[in-house]
Amino acid sequence: MARALYYCSPGGRQCSLTELIDEYTTITFVRGCGANNDSIIACSAGERPDNFSANLNETR
């Protein structure tokens, strides 16, 4: 499988997004929110608003 998306760790190690997903978590959805958008990590999963799932269907 060709991997086009990469992440560089602070230590300089380059690893593919697929490797990060496999090692750390399961992605349930992907959404383009722009670069450096801190609002996507503004709260933990338990602190999400009740209407969080409905907001995933918004188009931007």
Backbone as a chain_set.jsonl record, in Angstrom:
{"seq": "MARALYYCSPGGRQCSLTELIDEYTTITFVRGCGANNDSIIACSAGERPDNFSANLNETR", "coords": {"N": [[0.847, -1.177, 0.0], [0.635, 2.172, -0.885], [1.819, 4.984, 0.865], [0.937, 8.198, 1.538], [0.637, 10.23, 3.38], [2.403, 11.745, 5.969], [3.977, 12.031, 9.196], [6.132, 13.916, 11.165], [7.993, 13.302, 13.943], [8.881, 15.071, 17.006], [11.485, 14.265, 17.558], [12.521, 13.87, 15.097], [11.99, 11.558, 13.689], [10.467, 10.118, 10.929], [7.285, 8.979, 10.263], [4.64, 7.047, 8.855], [1.207, 8.077, 8.535], [-0.495, 5.919, 8.655], [1.011, 4.092, 10.171], [0.996, 5.406, 12.648], [-1.74, 5.365, 13.273], [-2.188, 2.593, 13.424], [-0.607, 1.988, 15.627], [-1.473, 3.557, 17.807], [-4.312, 4.251, 17.905], [-7.803, 3.953, 16.865], [-9.255, 5.339, 14.089], [-12.278, 6.998, 13.807], [-13.584, 8.795, 12.224], [-12.735, 11.092, 9.605], [-11.926, 14.403, 9.004], [-11.475, 17.423, 7.285], [-10.127, 20.115, 8.858], [-8.514, 22.258, 8.671], [-5.247, 23.758, 8.983], [-3.371, 23.776, 12.031], [-5.53, 23.932, 13.875], [-6.665, 24.245, 16.871], [-9.102, 23.688, 18.06], [-9.963, 21.137, 17.513], [-8.858, 19.471, 19.348], [-9.736, 20.351, 21.736], [-11.138, 19.284, 23.851], [-11.641, 16.326, 25.863], [-12.792, 13.013, 24.914], [-14.915, 12.379, 26.637], [-15.882, 14.858, 27.313], [-17.178, 15.933, 25.183], [-19.777, 17.761, 23.444], [-23.341, 17.061, 23.668], [-24.524, 17.047, 21.136], [-22.531, 16.293, 19.406], [-22.152, 14.138, 17.517], [-24.121, 14.728, 15.577], [-23.102, 17.081, 14.55], [-21.019, 16.2, 12.996], [-21.936, 15.762, 10.49], [-22.045, 18.165, 9.213], [-21.349, 20.354, 6.474], [-18.567, 22.007, 5.136]], "CA": [[0.0, 0.0, 0.0], [1.391, 3.429, -0.914], [1.457, 5.884, 1.959], [1.238, 9.558, 1.111], [0.571, 11.157, 4.501], [3.465, 11.472, 6.93], [4.103, 12.847, 10.399], [7.501, 13.942, 11.681], [7.994, 13.462, 15.392], [9.848, 16.064, 17.477], [12.827, 13.702, 17.489], [12.932, 13.81, 13.704], [11.616, 10.304, 13.038], [9.322, 10.253, 10.04], [6.498, 7.759, 10.193], [3.42, 7.26, 8.09], [-0.038, 8.216, 9.294], [-0.997, 4.566, 8.867], [1.732, 3.517, 11.303], [0.504, 6.04, 13.868], [-3.082, 4.853, 13.539], [-2.06, 1.202, 13.852], [0.06, 1.884, 16.916], [-2.062, 4.333, 18.896], [-5.752, 4.452, 18.012], [-8.665, 3.673, 15.731], [-9.891, 6.564, 13.596], [-13.689, 6.751, 13.526], [-13.949, 9.679, 11.132], [-11.688, 12.02, 9.188], [-12.553, 15.638, 8.54], [-10.524, 18.507, 7.082], [-10.45, 21.25, 9.725], [-7.52, 23.307, 8.482], [-3.981, 23.619, 9.706], [-3.208, 24.398, 13.354], [-6.851, 24.183, 14.448], [-6.658, 23.672, 18.218], [-10.441, 23.317, 18.519], [-10.214, 19.705, 17.333], [-8.377, 18.766, 20.533], [-10.075, 21.246, 22.841], [-11.722, 18.552, 24.967], [-11.519, 14.869, 25.785], [-13.99, 12.363, 24.377], [-15.976, 12.458, 27.636], [-16.34, 16.241, 27.451], [-17.808, 16.389, 23.939], [-21.178, 18.157, 23.607], [-24.324, 16.024, 23.344], [-24.835, 17.058, 19.707], [-21.279, 16.099, 18.678], [-22.345, 13.266, 16.352], [-24.897, 15.443, 14.565], [-22.242, 18.084, 13.932], [-20.098, 15.564, 12.055], [-22.541, 15.777, 9.164], [-21.981, 19.513, 8.641], [-20.423, 20.547, 5.356], [-17.854, 23.283, 5.243]], "C": [[0.893, 1.242, 0.0], [0.889, 4.344, 0.186], [1.883, 7.286, 1.588], [1.254, 10.557, 2.262], [1.603, 10.771, 5.548], [3.434, 12.456, 8.082], [5.56, 12.788, 10.828], [7.442, 14.208, 13.175], [9.011, 14.51, 15.8], [11.289, 15.563, 17.432], [13.342, 13.542, 16.068], [12.581, 12.522, 12.99], [10.387, 10.537, 12.174], [8.579, 8.927, 10.015], [5.192, 8.062, 9.478], [2.222, 7.399, 9.013], [-0.613, 6.839, 9.595], [-0.299, 3.901, 10.046], [1.246, 4.102, 12.618], [-0.87, 5.513, 14.244], [-2.994, 3.423, 14.069], [-1.511, 1.099, 15.274], [-0.742, 2.501, 18.053], [-3.577, 4.297, 19.003], [-6.496, 3.928, 16.796], [-9.349, 4.97, 15.341], [-11.335, 6.242, 13.247], [-14.239, 7.675, 12.45], [-12.762, 10.579, 10.826], [-12.379, 13.237, 8.607], [-11.48, 16.704, 8.396], [-10.944, 19.722, 7.893], [-9.434, 22.377, 9.592], [-6.294, 23.083, 9.345], [-4.027, 24.341, 11.047], [-4.529, 24.767, 14.02], [-6.932, 23.5, 15.813], [-8.034, 23.243, 18.708], [-10.707, 21.823, 18.364], [-9.705, 18.884, 18.503], [-8.693, 19.556, 21.796], [-10.673, 20.511, 24.038], [-11.5, 17.058, 24.783], [-12.822, 14.283, 25.252], [-15.163, 12.456, 25.345], [-16.56, 13.845, 27.813], [-17.025, 16.776, 26.195], [-19.26, 16.776, 24.19], [-22.118, 17.035, 23.164], [-24.607, 15.924, 21.853], [-23.596, 16.817, 18.84], [-21.469, 15.268, 17.408], [-23.11, 13.958, 15.24], [-24.041, 16.472, 13.837], [-21.245, 17.488, 12.948], [-20.63, 15.605, 10.638], [-22.545, 17.156, 8.521], [-21.045, 19.525, 7.45], [-19.802, 21.913, 5.495], [-17.438, 23.751, 3.891]], "O": [[1.814, 1.34, 0.812], [-0.315, 4.465, 0.41], [3.064, 7.536, 1.349], [1.835, 11.634, 2.126], [1.674, 9.615, 5.967], [2.928, 13.571, 7.954], [6.155, 11.711, 10.849], [6.903, 15.224, 13.614], [9.918, 14.817, 15.026], [12.215, 16.36, 17.282], [14.481, 13.123, 15.864], [12.847, 12.395, 11.795], [9.387, 11.088, 12.635], [9.176, 7.877, 9.775], [4.704, 9.192, 9.497], [2.228, 6.896, 10.136], [-1.159, 6.618, 10.676], [-0.946, 3.217, 10.839], [1.098, 3.376, 13.601], [-1.132, 5.243, 15.417], [-3.651, 3.082, 15.053], [-1.911, 0.218, 16.034], [-0.685, 1.998, 19.175], [-4.094, 4.311, 20.12], [-5.883, 3.51, 15.814], [-9.958, 5.629, 16.184], [-11.596, 5.317, 12.477], [-15.256, 7.366, 11.83], [-11.897, 10.801, 11.674], [-13.309, 13.113, 7.81], [-10.656, 16.874, 9.295], [-12.002, 20.299, 7.645], [-9.499, 23.355, 10.337], [-6.315, 22.315, 10.307], [-4.652, 25.394, 11.174], [-4.627, 25.812, 14.663], [-7.233, 22.31, 15.896], [-8.127, 22.5, 19.685], [-11.598, 21.292, 19.027], [-10.077, 17.719, 18.645], [-7.995, 19.438, 22.803], [-10.71, 21.064, 25.137], [-11.207, 16.59, 23.683], [-13.832, 14.98, 25.153], [-16.305, 12.598, 24.907], [-17.629, 13.994, 28.406], [-17.409, 17.944, 26.15], [-19.913, 16.19, 25.053], [-21.735, 16.167, 22.38], [-24.899, 14.839, 21.35], [-23.622, 17.116, 17.646], [-20.997, 15.656, 16.34], [-22.774, 13.789, 14.068], [-24.23, 16.709, 12.644], [-20.679, 18.221, 12.137], [-19.861, 15.493, 9.683], [-23.006, 17.301, 7.389], [-20.059, 18.789, 7.421], [-20.454, 22.864, 5.926], [-16.823, 24.809, 3.766]]}, "num_chains": 1, "name": "protein.A"}
